[in-house]
Amino acid sequence: MRTAIEISLYPLSSDYVPPIKDFIARLNTYAEIQVTTNALSTQIAGEHQPPAGS
């Protein structure tokens, strides 16, 4: 099953850009997911394995 989510991070301090860029960089280390970033959010998509026994 393919799953897609959209994440928006909102600044809680004036120095918000570095943590957001770090988070997106860490997402990009996972080859099994597709990460798409735009000015307002980041979309993540990939194959989802349901828990065993579901």
Stockholm file with secondary structure:
# STOCKHOLM 1.0

chainA/1-54         MRTAIEISLYPLSSDYVPPIKDFIARLNTYAEIQVTTNALSTQIAGEHQPPAGS
#=GR chainA/1-54 SS CEEEEEECCCCSSSCCHHHHHHHHHHHTTCTTEEEEECSSCEEEEEECCCCTTC
#=GC SS_cons        CEEEEEECCCCSSSCCHHHHHHHHHHHTTCTTEEEEECSSCEEEEEECCCCTTC
//
